[in-house]
């Protein structure tokens, strides 16, 4: 895909807009983070040129004026809720995020445990944080929420929550995942700040939907496909239209909550600061798109990827049947044909011919290569070896893995796992290739081409082993799969 987004312009505009919000208030802004802080791969896929860590780059420009509060739902701690993007429980992922941000020079000293009702796991987690010198605060269910504004904005409501001591003008409210209580934490802080005579403000760092693009623009439809399991729906912001006569796009949950949120903010501040949910957002993405046609092409491809992933998730029991059905309706609305994903038919045809699992990958505009399960290695392993040979201009007949390395690895796997799991995984093949590169210049040359795999499109004819799937993702390959198990075994790894 050609670039269609100016990332440098985005960093400049987004950071400037945040600073404008700080000045509107009493030099104190609570900024709720919408979406991912790191690795926003959805944005990077639908807007080629958008860097996956663009939000971090924006925040880096504000680092000297910013600190971060993390929220985590006590129920998520108690239930060991998993962040599927990194395969970590929310509590462990929170620790990871704090480490990463601190390593980048951000101030992260405070964690809020929200919706606390005495969960033992949450108490243990608080003690763990205390031992690492991280301040933790407890927030319970807000009395009166959502309808009794007088109680919500009182010492019995937000006033019952701990006040979090902060020192910087910008306080980013972040979390390891949705439903962590970021909005309630921000509003609780506003209540306490106003009681202390500080006229602080609230805003939300947004990326999607893109408010100043049409409702049915493919970028906004692609966002709907990404949140189909949450049943999010993009809508015209009726409050914005009524106030300004301008169409702006928001999503159903923000529109639904706005009337009560507006009342709460008015009760706290005595002013009607925002006239619409769109007003609350800080989102300059739409001003940084440089090629609308390329953005449309990228968004269309993402819709198809999301459709295949939803079919796979349904087969695995992760989502209900309604999710792929909703995405198919969105595809039809956008007039997007799933056959635009060329790798699908290649994987299907090769599997039909070979009767084994196959992965097809498009390496340039006119060439698609494949890899298949063999006696000694998985389809992902074969695919990546074939791709590296292609990029390094190495003859296909040459075996990169030396028998002196390959044979002991295969023997060890058979001894440990038996014949059923003796195929070499992608990770094992890359380790083997790395070992061989110490005295084989072709292997060294092949490994030097790993960066060429980033952003390539691939499709598997069956579910592939989880380890291979994760490693393909780490290499930056956009993989989809047919919703088919190759084995009849119920346990899949």
Buried (B, 14 or more C-beta within 10 A) or exposed (E): BEBBBBBEBBBBBBBEBBBEBBEEBBBBBBBBBBBBBBBBBBBBBBBBBBBBBBBBBBBBBBBEBBBBBBBBBBBBBBEEBBBEBBEBBBBBBBBBBBEBBEEBEBBBBBBBBBBBEEBEBBBEBBEEBEEEEBBBBBBBBBBBBEEBBEBBBBEBBBBBBBBBEBEBBBBBBBBBBEBBBBBBBBBBBBBBBBEEEBBBBBBBBBBBBBBBBEBEBBBBBBBBBBBBBEEBEBBBBBBBBEBBEEBBBBBEBBBEBBEBBBBBBBBBBEEEBBBBBBBBBBBBBBBBBBBEEBBBBBBBBBBBBBBBBBBBBBBEEEBEEEBBEBBBEBBEEBEBEEEEBEBBEBBBBBBEEEEBBBBBBBBEEEEBBBBBBEEBBBBBBBBBBBBBBBBBEBEEEEEBBBEEBBEEBBEEBEEEEEEEEBBBBBBBBBBBBEBBBEEBEBBBBBBEBBEBBEEBBBBBBBBBBEBBBBBBEEBBBBBBBBBBEBEEEEEEE
